[in-house]
Amino acid sequence: MAELQLTIEDDPPPAFRGDLGQRINAFHSATVPFAASRFGLRLTDAEGALAGGLSGVMSWGWLFIDAVWVRADQRGQGAGRQLMAAAEQHARAQGCHDAWLDTFQARGFYETLGYHVFGTLENYPDGQTRYFMRKPLAGG
């Protein structure tokens, strides 16, 4: 057997992470075909400045919300709800049946949108709890 060398790389380049992802997807494809579609939503103000945004990925019939951000002066005015509703509508149109996300700061916000906790990770980040949440999209 050939000798293997282990190295640690701080902040590996995107190409390395992309290569790993492709290799993992190829491995999974042997038993479960994989297809993913990424998308982003952008909210801009009258001057064209970013007021909010959402990044998501759809695969295996699920929508994963990986990032949601709303500018401080727009919070509490419906911008987050607008982003989430648009993402869910887009995912439904693409055939997704459920959505999931994780958060440690906005559990209450997502609960008002119909998301329910299905798992937790304590002390991530330190002193906080990360909540894993899901919501059915069918019929909505």
Secondary structure, DSSP 8 states (H G I E B T S, - for coil): ---------SS--HHHHHHHHHHHHHHHHTTS---EEEEEEEEE-TTS-EEEEEEEEEETTEEEEEEEEE-GGGTTTTHHHHHHHHHHHHHHHTT--EEEEEESS-HHHHHHTT-EEEEEEETSSTT-EEEEEEEE-TT-
